[in-house]
Amino acid sequence: MATLLCSLGRFSFRWRRHVLVLWAGLLALAAVFAARAPAPLPDDFSMPGTEAQRATTCSTPASPA
């Protein structure tokens, strides 16, 4: 493992400008994909008639806002 990390460090130092450009490109690509990501799913799921839903309905007015 130490040999692999030493080789990786030597490569990264030798080609530091190329490695920097690669990391900047990956960061830009991640930003593009993050901007195009869909909106989060809604979390207002309910199942009327279940015991848990009745408990939630009953306790909502009593709890402080």
Sequence and secondary structure as in RCSB ss.txt:
>XXXX:A:sequence
MATLLCSLGRFSFRWRRHVLVLWAGLLALAAVFAARAPAPLPDDFSMPGTEAQRATTCSTPASPA
>XXXX:A:secstr
 HHHHHHHHHHHHHTHHHHHHHHHHHHHHHHHHHHTS          TTSHHHHHHHHHTTTS  
